[in-house]
C-alpha cells in the first residue's frame, strides 16, 4: 500500500524555542495582539510504500528516531493515510 505521511516535529515543553519567542515578540509590533506561547517546529510530508499501516507507522517511527527528530528535545507526531495500492 501507499501511505501519505505527515510528521509534525516540535520542541518538548520546557525546551527553549527562540524562533517562537522572536515571532511572539514581533507580532504585536505588526498589529497582531493576543498571541502567546508561540512554538515553531517543522512538518514533513512524504509518501511511503509499506505492507500495511502497522508496518508504515513502525518505519516512520524508526525514521524519526534515527534522523528526523531528536527525541531528547523534540516530539514527533505521525499521521498516516492510505492513498492507494502499489502497482
Secondary structure, DSSP 8 states (H G I E B T S, - for coil): -EEEEEEEEEE-TTS--HHHHHHHHHHHHTT--S-------EEEEEEEE-SSHHHHHHHHHHHIIIII--TTTEEEEEEEEEEE---
